[in-house]
């Protein structure tokens, strides 16, 4: 990262590398990765979103708080960034910043406790939610700067005590070099696509998780309406995949094809093999604060026209004019968007795809975002 300033930055982020015995004091493990020194804190392994995950979080925060003097002695940071899904690590980051006399930055990925309350149905008066709320309010009050990945969070954060002058927006991004190192698809997936192409129909593709939030039932509904007009190909895995497969078989949706999971580095090759990319979302109150899906940037970097089924505070597809956006859970609207894109001349579809690629390069490369983040610090 090139910058006109020589700044030592410490990012305190939740992670675990191995399980530890309950009675063992967690320790710091130092690792050098691509010239950057990482210190890992051992925490207990867990599965799911139950008490094990909460215990993991608390062990990390307490361990980082205790290790603060050693961390400051080794790194001597000018800036400490608390960057995590949950806000409790602000307490450890604040201690590190105070000892180092450093600037404290709170980077927000998701709005907690709103997310577990909205998506997990947890009560506002649940002890864990009350702890998270205390941490969030503390973070907005004590941080020198708050950087939000989501673009529409300022008004909400003001209601929790944030001084608006502290707020900045730096979205998710991509490493451009990742898209110059493409790899082939697994042979079974490549063969499957080759066979589907023999129909001569346009290919609509989806690459990513098969979960409830991905609104794939709506895509199946659209595929039924487009029988004989388009073929649909999905790659990936997730908790909903088996149920979706069963629905395809029961309803004889012969133009819907579920292929195997592919590595991330093969996603560009898959996207290059299709004509139109699809991404959809279930309606969610939290999306009014914005969305930041890396998968959408993969689509845009592949220079493919996109059908985006969404209702959110931001919309990269509309902003970049790289496809068509429609309301969520509306298969008829999805069909209309697909038919409109299919009817376009090939050159016009290529132009839409290039619009998305150019937009990501200009606004979401790590080089651009790193400069924006450093600018926010000053």
N, C-alpha and C positions, 0 to 999 in steps of 0.2 A: 504494500500500500504506500503510495507516494503522497507526501504531504510537506507543506512548508514548515511544519512544527515538529519538534522532537518531543513527543509526549509518551510517557510510560502509562499504559492503560492496563488495568486489571479487571477482567470480567469474571464476576462471581456467579456461576451458573449451576443449576441443579444437575447432578450426574452421579451415577454409581458404576463401578467397574467390577466389583466382586462382592460376594456375601461375606459377612463377618460373624463371629460368634457373639451372642447377646452380651457376654460379659467382657468382651474385648474392646479396648479403647480404639476408636477409629483413628487411622493415621493418614498422613499425606504421602502420596506417591507422585513423584515428579517424572514427567515424560516430555521429550522434545519431539514435536511433530512439525515437519516442514519449517524448522527454524523458530517455532513458537513454543515457549515453555508452558506446559500444562501441569497443574497440581490437582490430582484426583483425591477425593475423600471417600473412603470406603463406607458404604451404607448397606443395610440389609436388603436382600432381594425381596421382591413382592410380585404378586399377580393380581390383576384387576384393580378396582378402585375402592377397596375396602380399607380396613384398619392397617393392613400391611403397608399400603402406600402412604398413609398419614404418618406412620411410624418412620418410614424411610425419609420423608420430608423433614420431620423434626430432628432426626439424627443428623441429617446433613447441616441444618441450620445451626444446631448446637455445636457440632464439631467445627464448622467454619468460624463460629464466634470464638471458640476457645483457641483456635489456631491463628487468630488475627495477628497477635504480635509476631509470630514466626513468619507469617505471610508478608507483613509490612517490612520486616527486616530483610527478607530476600528480594522482594520486588520493588519496594520503595515507589509505589505508584503515584502518579499525578492525578489520575482519574480512576475511580472505582465504579464499575457498571454492574448493577444487580439485574441480571437478565435471566428470567425464568418464567415458567407458566404460572406458578403461584407466587404471591408477594412476600411470604415470610422471610425470604433470604435478605430482605432489606435490613433486618436487624444486624445480621452478620456483616453485610456490606457497609452499613453505617459505622460500625465499630472499626472496621479496617480503614475507612476513609478518615475518621477522626484521629486515629493513631498516626496515620500518614500525612495528616493535614492536606488531604486530597479532595478534589471535587467528587461529589456523589451523584451518579446518574441512575435513574430507575427506568429500565426498558420494559415496556408492556407488550406482551405477546397476546394474551387473552385477558379479558376482564373478569378477574376473580374478586369476590365470590359470586358475581352475576352468572358466570358460566355453570358452576355446579348447581346453583339454585334453579336456573332455567332448564338445563339439559338433564340434571340428575334429580330434580324435584326435591332438593334439600330445603329444609325450613330455614328461614332467616334467623331463628333462635337456636339452631343446632350449635353446640359448643364449637365444632370445627369451623362452621361458617362465621361465627362471631370472632374467632381467632383470625380468620382470613380477612374479615372486614377491618379489624384493628390494624392488621399489617398493611392493608391497602391505604387506609387513611394516613397511617404513619408515613408511608412512602411518599405520598403526595405532599405531605407537610415538610418533611426533612430533606428531600432531595433538592439538589441544586438545579437539576434539569430532569424532565420526564420526556422520554422518547417513546412514541407510540407507533407500533407497526400498523395498527388500524387507523384509518384516516378521519373517522368521525367520532372520536372519543372526547374531545375537548369539553363539550358542554356537560357530559356526565361527570368528568373528573372535577370540574368546577363545583359540582354539587357535593363532592367529597372533600372539598377544601383546597384544591389545587389553585395556585396562582397562575392565571393563563400565560403570563410572561415566561413561565418555565417550560411550556409545552412545545414539542416539535413532533413532526411526523416523518419517519423514515421507514418506508415499506420493506417487505421481503424482496429478495433479489436473486440473481443467478450469477454463477461464474461462467463467463463467456467461453472460457477454454474447455468447459465440459461439453460444449456442443461442437467442438472441432475434433473430438475423440470418439466418434461414433463406433458402435459395434453391431454386428449382425444379430438378428433375432434368433432365438432357439429354432432348430431345424423344424420341429413339429409345428410351431406357430407359423413360420414362413410357408411351410407346405399347406397349412390350413388356409391361409390368406390366398395363396396361389389358386387353390381349388375354388374358393368363393368368387374370385375374380372372373372365373369362367362364365358366370352368369351374365357378365357384361353390364351389370347394374352399378350405380354409384355406391361407394362404400362409406358408411358412417361409422366412425371409430370412437371408442372410449378406452382410456388407459388409466387405471387407478384402483382405489379401494372399492370393494363391493359391500358397502355398509348402508345403514338406514339413511344417513345424512346425504348420500349420493343420489337419491331420487331415481334409482334405476327402474323401479316399477313403472314410472311415467314414461321412460324410454321404451320399455316393452309395449306399453299401450300404443305409443307412436309407431312402433314397428308393425303392429297388427294393422294399422291404418295404411301402411306403406308397403304391404305385401305386393310383390311383383314390380315395385318401383325403386326399391333400395334394399341393400343388404347392411346389416348391423353387426359389428365385430367388437367384442369386449375382451380385454386382457386385464388380468389382475386377480386378486383374491380378497376374501373378506368374509365376515360372518353371515352375510346375506346371499352368498353365491349359490349354495346348495338349494336354498328355497327358490331363488330365481331360476335356476336350472330346472327344477321340478315344475315350475309354472310354464316354462317354455315347452316342455314335453307334454304337459297336460293340455295346454291350449294350442299345441301344434303351431308354434310361431317359428316357421321354418326359415325365415329370413333373419333370425337372431342367433348369433354364433358366439358361444363362450369358449375362448381359447385359454391356454395356460398362462400362468404368471410369467413375466419377463423381467430381467434385471433392468435397473433404472437406465443404465448406459445403452440399452437396446430400445428404449422408448422412442428416440428420434427415428430409428429405422422403421418402427411400427407406424408412426405418424406419417412418414413419407409414403407409406403404402396405401393410405386411405385418401378419400376425397374431401370429407368434412369431419371435423372433430366436434364431439358433444361433451358438455359438462353441465351438470344440474345440481340443484340444492333443494332440500326440503325447506319450507318456510320456517323461519326462526326469528324470534324477536331480537336476538343478539346481533343478527346480521345488519341491523340498522346502523351499527357502529362501523361497518365495513367488513370486507373479507380480504384475505391475503393468501390465496392458494398458489403454491408453487406449481401444482399440476397445470394450472391455466397458463403459466409462463412457459412451460414445456410445449404446450399446444401452440402458443404464439411464436416461439422460437422455431417451430417446425414450418412456419409460414403457411398454415392451413386456415381456411375460413372456419369460423367457430359458431356453433349454436349454443347459446348460454341461457339456461333456464334458471332465473334468479330474481329475488327481490331483496336488494341490499343497499347499504348507504353508498356504495361505489360499484362501478362496473367497468373493468378494464376493456372489455370487448367493445362497449359503446364508446368509451373514451378514445380508443385507438382506431375505431372504424375497421375492425378486423372480422366482422361477422354480424350476426343478428342476435339480439337479446329478447327473450320472451318471459312471461310470468312463470313462476314455478307451478308444478303439478297440473300442467295444462298440455296434454298430449296433442290436442288439435292445434295449439299454437306452435308446438315443436314441429309438427308435420308441415304447417304452413311455412315455417322458416326454412326447413330442409328443402321443400319444393321450390321455394324462391331462390335458394342458393344453387340448386341443381339446374334451374332454368337459366342462370347467368352464363354468358360466354366464358370459356375457360380462362381467357385473359383477365376478365373482371374478378374471377375467383382468386387468381394468382395475386392480383393487386390487393385484395382484402387480406390475404395471408401475409403479404409483404408489409402491409401497414402494421400488423401486430408485431412482426419481428423487429421492425424499425423502432416501434414504440418501446419494446422491452430493452433493446440495446441503448436507447437514449435515456431511459428513466429507471431501469432496474438492474443494471450491471453492478456488481459489487464495487467496482472502481468508482462509479458515480455515487453510490450510496455511502461508501466510506467517506468520501469528501463531504457529503451532506451531513453525516453524523459528526464529523470533526468540526464542521462549521457550527453545528448546534451547540457544541461544547463551549464555544467562545461567545 
